[in-house]
């Protein structure tokens, strides 16, 4: 009886068959999902911060517009009018202006306009300073 090595290999099953399937294991998929979830949660944490920044800049823009409008109105008032008499004045939309006589020069009034959010006594969002001189009349 002759012994053929190729015949004996064909009869013995392999202990560990070679893996011929392509794809991902369950563990690999779970790791990928965890990493993806962490990324999504990090992005979701940025949304409130960005929204707060947009709201803050919008409020500052509105306050600057209000202060500018108040300055334009106060600069058209005659020099002796009570609206620009020395002292602190409260206006609409949490607007306050302080008038100082003879500042920065004699016969001038320095008007400091502040606009705050929530209440006139809150920290100002915008501060605008204008100077009006006494004119001919």
Buried (B, 14 or more C-beta within 10 A) or exposed (E): EEEEEEEEEEEEEEEEEEEEEEEEEEEEEEEEEEEEEEEEEEEEEEEEEEEEEEEEEEBBEBBBEBBBBBBEEBEEEEBEEEEBEEEEBEBEBBBBBBBBBEBEEEEBBBBBBBBBBEEBEEEBBBBBBBEBEBEEE
